[in-house]
Amino acid sequence: MSAENIKFDALVVGGGIAGLQAALDLADQDFKVAIVEKDASIGGKMIRLSKVFPTLDCASCITTPKMSAAAHHPNVTSFTYCELQTLERTGGEITARVTQKPRFVDEIKCIGCRQCEYNCPVYVPDEEQGGFAARKAIYIPFSNAIPQVALMDVLNCTLCGKCAKVCPTQAVDYFQKPRDFTLTAKTAVIATGFELTPLRDKQQYGYGEIPNVITALQMERLLAPHGPYNRVIRPSDGMEPDSIAFIQCAGSRDKSMGISYCSRVCCMYAIKQAMLLSGAVPMADIAVYYMDIRAFGKGYEQFFQNSKAMGVEFIKGKVATIDPGENGSVKLQYEAQGAQGGVKTATHDLVVLSLGMVAGWNPENICAVGTGNDAFIKTIQPKIAPTLTDMEGVFVAGVAAGPKDIVDTIVEAGAAAMEASNYLTRLTRKLAA
Ligand SMILES: Cc1cc2nc3c(=O)[nH]c(=O)nc-3n(C[C@H](O)[C@H](O)[C@H](O)COP(=O)(O)OP(=O)(O)OC[C@H]3O[C@@H](n4cnc5c(N)ncnc54)[C@H](O)[C@@H]3O)c2cc1C
């Protein structure tokens, strides 16, 4: 479908769990909704997780039906691999200028048969699997991606032409260019989520320098049933780790990194991963280095206590240095708190950085929606209407407004959809009067 000049009732920016929930709630009320997602698939971070706290439900078993419901809903149109450029309010309308990035594969012709992928001779690290597995230079991002449309990684493509030769629908298009188009809507929900705290220089926390220091999202992939190895092994040598450490507040509550806030979910996701590791690597010692444990939600304290009962060790202390040890191990120096306090050292086979969250999208110079000091979208009535932004008719949901877990994200997405629905109803009444 050509996107130019299409008018929608509501625009949802971001196709993570917040955007999907808000879009479905609006579409079920018969509003026409457009989802604009910058990745090649909808699903956001949640589709990349293993299991979710505190219930340990399979993340993709919950996310895939929502993705599928949005994809098949007659009132929802998804624009994937499309990045929002500007969002403006003119008169009673919101105009979004969007750039569709080239997939080098015709989205309409591609039938998702993966013949291009099977025949591509190029192997590169697969970012969807934390870099632990390989993908081809033309590929479908992951098995349950929506849409099931291939994309080409031109930086690694050798232009051998094998994909174009085997494609049964002649969908490969080496000459595709970025395409700009405009969407107009009466209301919008911003659901642009988060990125993990970037480690400013690669040596911070040893990430990128010490092979057995990984991020929590990489650990999610190691634990996922459809992960790279189907078991937990450390990256440097494929050894099953005997000792695993989690470092809390890595890139949160750290003024030196410009991130003074708590990212709220890192304690709980580390506890979850520690519990899952107790099952996946039963002989391993698991330690969590923490400042405070923030088990804030319903059932979360019990979840924390259960992890202790399962043998996870919690060490109250701030990790000061992370260095390479012998045989691929990682050496930590930390300042332990309490009666047995003082500067101590410990060695682990694998170290997981519980990285914090930073805003996924910065509207500065892009639209008039304001942000707070933390760069997340500002909400103007956080106590009584937490999804209201300072731009009329534009609402915010999920981590785009600040760090939160999936439960709170879903609740907020429902609230944003309700605010948007009320706004549309008021607008219709005003126009009819
Ligand atoms: C390692 C880890 C483990 C976690 N485990 C759990 C758990 O077990 N339980 C739990 O409750 N929570 C967990 N969380 C938190 C959970 O991931 C978030 O609460 C949830 O994903 C937030 O969803 P969202 O839709 O707000 O954001 P996201 O999932 O980040 O989705 C935002 C979407 O917007 C898109 N986007 C961004 N900018 C643009 C743009 N300019 N144009 C178009 N699209 C854009 C992004 O590509 C993305 O798809 C975990 C987080 C991490 C990091």
The ligand as a Tripos MOL2 file, in Angstrom:
@<TRIPOS>MOLECULE
LIG
   53    58     1     0     0
SMALL
NO_CHARGES

@<TRIPOS>ATOM
      1 C1         17.7190   -7.0900   30.2150 C.3       1 LIG1
      2 C2         16.2850   -6.6760   30.5000 C.ar      1 LIG1
      3 C3         15.3980   -7.6050   31.0300 C.ar      1 LIG1
      4 C4         14.0940   -7.2220   31.3420 C.ar      1 LIG1
      5 N1         13.2470   -8.1490   31.8850 N.ar      1 LIG1
      6 C5         12.0080   -7.7660   32.2660 C.ar      1 LIG1
      7 C6         11.1230   -8.7090   32.9090 C.ar      1 LIG1
      8 O1         11.4520   -9.8680   33.0980 O.2       1 LIG1
      9 N2          9.8870   -8.2560   33.3170 N.ar      1 LIG1
     10 C7          9.4910   -6.9470   33.1440 C.ar      1 LIG1
     11 O2          8.3950   -6.5960   33.5770 O.2       1 LIG1
     12 N3         10.3030   -6.0610   32.5080 N.ar      1 LIG1
     13 C8         11.5370   -6.4390   32.0680 C.ar      1 LIG1
     14 N4         12.3470   -5.5400   31.4250 N.ar      1 LIG1
     15 C9         11.7960   -4.2040   31.0900 C.3       1 LIG1
     16 C10        11.0260   -4.2670   29.7500 C.3       1 LIG1
     17 O3         11.9390   -4.6270   28.7290 O.3       1 LIG1
     18 C11        10.3660   -2.9240   29.4490 C.3       1 LIG1
     19 O4          9.4950   -2.6040   30.5120 O.3       1 LIG1
     20 C12         9.5360   -2.9510   28.1610 C.3       1 LIG1
     21 O5         10.2420   -3.5460   27.1100 O.3       1 LIG1
     22 C13         9.1460   -1.5250   27.7700 C.3       1 LIG1
     23 O6          8.4420   -1.5300   26.5600 O.3       1 LIG1
     24 P1          8.3110   -0.2180   25.6480 P.3       1 LIG1
     25 O7          7.3890   -0.5860   24.5450 O.co2     1 LIG1
     26 O8          8.0150    0.9510   26.4840 O.co2     1 LIG1
     27 O9          9.7870    0.0190   25.0560 O.3       1 LIG1
     28 P2         10.6370   -0.7960   23.9440 P.3       1 LIG1
     29 O10        10.5180   -2.2480   24.1440 O.co2     1 LIG1
     30 O11        12.0090   -0.1670   23.9790 O.co2     1 LIG1
     31 O12         9.9330   -0.4180   22.5660 O.3       1 LIG1
     32 C14        10.0930    0.8450   21.9610 C.3       1 LIG1
     33 C15        10.0250    0.7020   20.4530 C.3       1 LIG1
     34 O13        10.0550    2.0120   19.8490 O.3       1 LIG1
     35 C16        10.8900    1.9820   18.7070 C.3       1 LIG1
     36 N5         11.3880    3.3330   18.4420 N.ar      1 LIG1
     37 C17        12.2440    4.0750   19.1890 C.ar      1 LIG1
     38 N6         12.4430    5.2800   18.5950 N.ar      1 LIG1
     39 C18        11.7170    5.2990   17.4510 C.ar      1 LIG1
     40 C19        11.5310    6.2520   16.4100 C.ar      1 LIG1
     41 N7         12.1290    7.4430   16.4180 N.pl3     1 LIG1
     42 N8         10.7190    5.9420   15.3720 N.ar      1 LIG1
     43 C20        10.0960    4.7370   15.3320 C.ar      1 LIG1
     44 N9         10.2360    3.7760   16.3030 N.ar      1 LIG1
     45 C21        11.0320    4.0600   17.3460 C.ar      1 LIG1
     46 C22        12.0110    1.0020   19.1100 C.3       1 LIG1
     47 O14        12.6590    0.4750   17.9720 O.3       1 LIG1
     48 C23        11.2210   -0.0570   19.8870 C.3       1 LIG1
     49 O15        10.7580   -1.1070   19.0640 O.3       1 LIG1
     50 C24        13.6610   -5.8900   31.0950 C.ar      1 LIG1
     51 C25        14.5550   -4.9610   30.5340 C.ar      1 LIG1
     52 C26        15.8530   -5.3490   30.2430 C.ar      1 LIG1
     53 C27        16.8200   -4.3410   29.6680 C.3       1 LIG1
@<TRIPOS>BOND
     1     1     2 1
     2     2     3 ar
     3     2    52 ar
     4     3     4 ar
     5     4     5 ar
     6     4    50 ar
     7     5     6 ar
     8     6     7 ar
     9     6    13 1
    10     7     8 2
    11     7     9 ar
    12     9    10 ar
    13    10    11 2
    14    10    12 ar
    15    12    13 ar
    16    13    14 ar
    17    14    15 1
    18    14    50 ar
    19    15    16 1
    20    16    17 1
    21    16    18 1
    22    18    19 1
    23    18    20 1
    24    20    21 1
    25    20    22 1
    26    22    23 1
    27    23    24 1
    28    24    25 2
    29    24    26 1
    30    24    27 1
    31    27    28 1
    32    28    29 2
    33    28    30 1
    34    28    31 1
    35    31    32 1
    36    32    33 1
    37    33    34 1
    38    33    48 1
    39    34    35 1
    40    35    36 1
    41    35    46 1
    42    36    37 ar
    43    36    45 ar
    44    37    38 ar
    45    38    39 ar
    46    39    40 ar
    47    39    45 ar
    48    40    41 1
    49    40    42 ar
    50    42    43 ar
    51    43    44 ar
    52    44    45 ar
    53    46    47 1
    54    46    48 1
    55    48    49 1
    56    50    51 ar
    57    51    52 ar
    58    52    53 1
@<TRIPOS>SUBSTRUCTURE
     1 LIG1         1 GROUP 0 **** ****
